Amino acid sequence: MEERIRVIAETLQDMIIRGDISQAVTTASELHSADLAEALKHIDLDDRIEILINMEPRNAAMALLELEDPDQVEIAGRLRTGELYELLVNMPVDEAVDLLGDITFEQRIRLFGLFGREEAGEFRELLRYPDDTAGGLMTPDFLSVHPYDTVGEVIEMIRSAPEDVETIYYIYVLSEDGVLRNVLSLRELIVSQKEKKVGEMAPRKVIAVEPDDDQELVAELISKYDLLAVPVMDASGRMLGLVTVDDVMDVIGEEVEEDIMRLAGATTAEEDTRPGLVSDISRRLPWFFLAAALEILIAGGILKMYSDVLSEFIILVFFIPLLVLMGGNIAIQSSTIIGHRLSDGSFSRSVIKAVFKEMLWGVIIGVLTGVAVGLIAFLLDQDVRVGFVVGFSLTFTVIAASMIGCAFPAVMRLAGRDPGGLPGPLVGTTMDMVSLGIYLGVGLLLIK
């Protein structure tokens, strides 16, 4: 696939260099929007813009949406107001709102002058909601009917629905004042009598969110109830829009990236708007300073405290990296697993079961690795005491690591913080100190 995209990009680039813009546009228009976006990434910015502004606006808009957000904004910033307007009117409303929220204020004001008063007002209303909320994800384009409409009439509405309607699989029954009364599936309509009024159909429990609800909650509800879309309602029950499953898939990807970045002791680009190297340093340096201070003050102090034991049995020093590495890795693994479980809700039975499973796993792995490494240590030094020290220490370290890894996310949840956002350096440094304390403590007890 990568080779195919590379060939396409080179072909488009060559056509533009030769001045054959029309052929480049024809070739680009025949591609799927996702493939075209991949190819555009490998083309100079000016040439990307040249292709997009000469394409049919609908196709160009879809290709632009497939690009990463920074690339979208960069291209939008280089387009004339009229050119960008043509792309925006060919986008789904929720996607157009996202792009409008990312461009400059001056460019946005000029664009509002091209939209009609009703459209501009709708965009301004949607721009009020933060990007990471249900309101920021929702689209106001959905199929709604009244209770007095018949099944036959609703099916005809579906047949003539405009392309900008996000989904036709759910039809929303609204009262005259816009309050959501029921949600009907396309299947329910197909199997019902055409003369039947939709207000007479069996009501179902409506799963809905409010516009200020966090995007993670929306993703959880769609995943939990296997929905294709979830309606967004205000406090009075009026339906404002809906969030579709494709938007939620993007949210899940963003949340996974966010958790990975936090696990590395960093934050995502959205959480820190400072550009360049300064941003990278400011995100990561505090955690490294904290880790270094704890390692020097506590871990270093532990080593100094047991310097007599280490000087007499120098073989023990060789196993310190192993214990530190095993402890840190297992603690991070356990905290990641339990943190993910707790991110989906509170301390449910499945979470408690997962905690016990992690601890049992820690005991089994600790005993097995402890016996194996203890035997290796004995064979290297021919001193049974060294074998016992290394074996017992590794066993206790692995068990402690699994317990600490489970405890950290639980504490984060009790404190009202995201249990999946635990910084990796904090977990790793904690286990470094615990591992050294166990190792040298066991060494002092068994040797001295």
N, C-alpha and C positions, 0 to 999 in steps of 0.2 A: 504493500500500500504506500509506504513512504517513497519507494522508487517511482511509483506511478505519479504521485503528487509532485515529485521533483521534476519529472519530465514535463508535466503540464505547466508548471511554473516557468521552466526554461523556455517552453514553446511560446507562452504568452509574452514573456520578456523579449524574445527574439522578434516576434511580430511587431511589438511596439517600437523596438529599435529600428526596424525596417520602415516604420511609418504606416504599417498596415493595421490601423486601429480598428477598422470595421471587421476584419477577420479575427482579431483578438477578442472583440466583443461577441462575435458570433460563437467562437469557441467557448468563451466563458459562459455564455447563456445556455449552452447545451449541458453544462455540468450541474450536478446537484449542489445546492447552496453550501452544504458542509464541505464538499470537496473543493469548491471554488474558494471558500474562506481559507482552507489549508494552503492552497496554491498562492493566494494573495499574500500570505505571510512571508513568502520567499521572494517577493517582488518589491522593487523600490516604491516608496510611499507615493511619489508623484504618478507612477504608472498604475498603482492600485486605484487612485482617484480617477485617472483617465478612463479606466475600464468601467468603474462603477457609474460615473456620470453619463456614460454613453449607452449603458444597458437599459433595458426596460425597467422602470422604477420599482415594480413589484419584485423582480428578480434581484435587483441590486439591494433592495431593503432586506430581503431574506439573507443574502450573503453577508451584508454588514452585521446583521444580528448574530451570525455564527462566529464572528471574531471576538477576541477577548475585549473586555470593557475598555482598557486603556487604548487599544487600537481603534475601537469605535469612536472614542472621544477625539483622538488625534485626527482621524479622517474627517469627522464632523466639523472640527475646528478649521479645517482647510477648505471646506465647501462654502460656496456662496449661499446666502440665506434661501434663495429660491430652490437651489439644488437640494439642500437639506430638507426643505419643506416637502418636496416631492417624495423623498424617502420616508419621512415620518408618516405621511398620510397613507402609505402603503404598508405600515407596520401594525401589528396588534397594539391596541391602546396601551396595555401594560408595558410593553417593550418600548414604545415611543416615550412613555412617561419616564422610564428609567434613563433613556438617553437624554431627554430634556433636562433631567435633574443633574446630569453630569457635565453638560456644556456650560459655557460662561453665562453669567446673568445677562450681559448685553446681547449675546446671540439669542438667548431664550426670549427676551423682550421683542426683538425684531421678528422672531418666528410667530409669537402670539399675534402680531399685527397682521399676519397672513391667514391665520385661522379665523373661522367665524366666531362670533361672540359666544355661542353655546359650546363649541369645541374648546375654545381657550379657557372658558370657565370650568369645564370638565377637567382639563389638564391641570389647572391651578388647584382644584380641589384634591386631585390625586397626588399632587406634589407635596401636599401638607403632611403626608404620612412618611415616616422613615422607611428606608429601603428594606430593613430587616423586620418589618411588621406585615400582618395580613393585608393591611391597607396599601402597603407599598408593593405587594405582589399581585393584588387583585386587578381584574379587568371588569369594567362596567358592562361589557357586551355579553349578554346571556339571553336565553330564550325564556320569556315569562308569559304566562297566560292568566286569565281570570277564572274564578270558580264556575261561572256560567257558560264558559266555552265547552263545546262538545269535543269528544275524542277525535271525530272526523275533522273538525276545524283545526285542531291542534296539529294533526298529522300534515294537513295542508300547509300550515305555518312552517313546520319543519322542512318540508320540501322546498319552500321558497325562502328559507333563511339565508341572509347574506353571508358572504365568506368570512366577514370579520367576527362572526359569532364563534366563541372559543370552543364550545362543545354542544352537541345536540343530543347527547346521551342522557342528560338530565333536563327536565322541564320544570320550571319553578312556578308554582301557583301562588299568585299574589292577590291580596285584597285591593280595593280601589285606592287605598292610601299607601300601597306598596309594602304592606306587612306580609312576610312569608308565611303561607298557610300550609303548604305541602310541597313535597318534592316527588316527581314522578319519573320513572325510568322509561326509556324508549321501549323496552320490552313490555312494560305494563300497558302502554298505549296500544301497541300492536295487537295484543291479545284481548283487548277490551272492545265492546260494542261501540260502533261509530256514533250512535245517538246518545250515548251516556255522557253526562256532564262531568268534567274533571273534578268539580267540587264534591261529587258524590263518591269518588273513589276513596278506598281505604287510606286513611292518613298513616304516615310512617313517622317514626321519631327522626326529627331533623337534626343532623349533626352540623353545627355552624360555629363560626368564630366571629369575634369583634375586630374592627379595623386596627386596634392598637395591640392585639395579641401578637406575641413573638412568632417569627417564622418557624422556629423549631416546634412550637405547639401545633401549627398548621401541618407540618410534615408528619408529626406523630399521629395526628388524627387521620390523615389520608392513608398512612401506612396501616394503622390499627384497624380501620374499618373498610379497607380495600376500596376507597373511593376514587373516582376519576376527577372529581372536583368537590370543593367545599364552599358553601355560600358564606358571604361576609355580611353581617347584620349590625345595625347600630343598636343602641340601648333600648329603643322602642320596638325593635323587631323588624324594622324596614330593611329590605335587602339592598345593599349597596353595590355588590358585585360578587365575583367568585374567584377562587384560586384553583388553578388546574394542576393536575399531577405532573405535567412537564415542568411547570415552574418549581414544584417541590423537588424534583430531581436535581435541579440546579442548586437549590438550597442545601440538599443533603451533601452534594459535592463541596460546597463552600464550607459547611460545618466540619466535614472531615478534614479539609485543608487547615481550617482554623485550629482544630484539636492537634493536628500534627505539628503546626507551628508552635503552639503553646507547649507541647511536649518537648520541643527542642529549646524551650526557654525564650521564644521570640513571639512576636505578634504579627498579625496579617497586615497587609498594606492598607486595608480599610480602617484598621484600628490606629494607624499612625500615618498621618498625612504629610509628615516631613519627608522631603525627597532625599534620594541618594544615599551616600555613605553615612551621613550623620544620622539618618533614620535607622539604618541597620545597627550602628553602634549603640544608639540610645535604647534600642529594643533589647539587645542581647547583653550589653556590658553590665547592667545591674545584677543579673543572675550570676554572671561569672565572678563578679566581685564578691557576692555573697558566698558562692561556693568556695572561692579561694580563701576567704576569711575563716569560714568554718573548718576547712581542711587544715589550715595552718594552726589555728588556735586550739581546736579540739582534737583532730586526728594527729596533728603533730605533738600535742601534749600527751596523748596516749602512748605514742611511740617512745617519747622521752621517758615517760614513767616506767616503761618496761624495758629500758635500754639494757639493764643488767641481764635479763633473760635472753635477749636477742644477741648480746655479745658472747654469751656462753654457748648458745645453740644457734649459730649463724644460719644453719639450714632452714630455720623457721622463716627467715627473711624471704627466701625464694618462693614461699607459698602465699605471701601477702597479696601480690597481684591477682592470683587465682581467686582468693576469697572475696576481694573487693569487686572483681569483675562479675563473679557469680551472684553476689548479693545485689549489686546494682541492676543487673539485667533482669533478675527474677522479680525484684520489687517494681520495676517499671512495667514489666509484663502484667503482673497482677493488678497494679493500679490502673492500667489501660483497660483491662477486661472489666473490672468492677466499675470503673468510671463510666464506661460505655453503658453498662447495665443500669446504673443509677441515673444516667442522663435521660432515660426513657420514663422515669417516674420516681416514686418513693421506695422505701424499703419493703418491697413486695416479697412474697414467698420465693419467687424465682431468684431474686437478688440474694436473699439469705442462703439459698441452696448453692448459688454460685460462689459465695464467700466460703462456705464450708468445703466446697469442691476444691477451691484454690488452696485452702489450708491443708487439706488432705494430700493434694498434689505436692505441696511443699514438703510435708513430712516424708512421703515416699521418695521423692527425688533427693531430699537431704540425706536420708539414710543410705540410699544406693550410692550416691556420689561420695558421701563421707567415707564409706567402707572402701571404695575403690581408690580414692586419693590417699586415704590413710595407709593403705597397703603399699602404694607407690612410695610414700614418704619413708616408711619403714625400710623398704628395699634400698632406697638411696642412702640412708644414714645408718642402717643396721641398729637403730635404737628404737625399741618398742615404744618409749615415751613420746618420741617425735611422731610416730605413726598415730598414736592415740590423740595427741594434741591436734594434728592436722585433720584427722577424721572427724573427731567430735566437733571441732570448730566449724568445719564446712557443713556438717549436719545442722548444727544450731543456726548457722548463718542463713542457710537456705530456708529453714522454717521461719526464722525471724523476718526474712525478706518477703515471704509470701504474706505474712501477717501485717507487716507495715504497708505493703502494697495495697492490701485490702482496706486498711485503716484510713489512709490518706483520703481517698475519694469519699468515704463515709463522713469524715470530719468536714470536708468541703460541702457536702450536701446538707449536713446539719447547720452549717454556717450560712446557708443560703447562696452558696457559690456554685459555679458549674463544676461538677465532679469530673468531667471529661477534660477540663482545661488545666490540669495539674502540670506545672512545669517540670520537665525531666531532670534538669540540674538539681532541683530541690530534693527530689526522690533519690537520685544517685548519690548526692553528697551525704544525705542522712544515712543511707546504707553503708557508705564508706566508713563513717564513724562507728556505726553499730558493728560492722564486720571486724574492724580492728579491735574494738572493745571486747568482743566475744573471743577472738583469736588469742589475744594476749592475756585475757583473763583466764581462759582455759589453760594456756601455757603456764601461767603462774601457779595454778592449782595443781596440775599434774606433774610438773617438773620440780617445783620448789617444795 
